[in-house]
Amino acid sequence: MKRARRSARRSFRSAITRLPERLSKGGTTVAEGALWTIEELVTATSGELVGAPNLALTGISIDTRTIEAGDIFLAIKGEKLDGHNYVPAALAAGAGLAVVSRVTDAMRAAGPLLVVKDDPLRGLENIGRAARARSQARIVGVTGSVGKTSTKEML
């Protein structure tokens, strides 16, 4: 019997990009704790803030279908779709901030933006670098063609 294949369409969400549920429920304020502070994001991305988020930034998403209150939405441009077209929808769905490379009037009216010089994908890479730099966790790489998932599950 064949196993059902998992969908290749997965949201960009992991335990690393999400605060514990008890902190993210009900729209926390920035002062109550967040995954990222505005200052850290601006520094990591070399971006310019337009507007001010009123929620704690508690997660990261690149898909408007997975947005939760307080998420940072990254408007990534792909081959067929441009995330910039979805910024107003992401902010309306509860995103606390959108990372963009260009600003339109509709985006500006929708909510707070972090404008980056390069593209938002580069901003995501820089956010990842900053997260790793501030982490005191021991990082281990498991490579090879066999056993990676089993090893990960045992850890």
Number of C-alpha atoms within 10 A of each C-alpha: 3 4 5 6 6 7 6 6 6 9 13 12 15 11 8 11 18 18 18 12 9 8 16 24 12 11 17 19 16 18 9 10 16 20 21 18 15 17 9 14 22 17 14 18 22 16 19 15 19 15 13 13 20 15 23 28 28 27 26 27 23 24 18 22 11 16 24 22 22 29 28 30 31 28 26 22 16 9 5 5 10 12 20 23 15 20 28 19 16 31 26 15 17 19 30 28 29 32 29 26 21 16 14 12 7 11 20 14 11 16 22 20 27 28 22 20 15 14 17 26 19 14 26 20 13 17 19 13 13 16 17 12 10 8 10 8 8 5 7 6 6 10 8 6 6 8 11 13 10 9 10 10 8 7 6
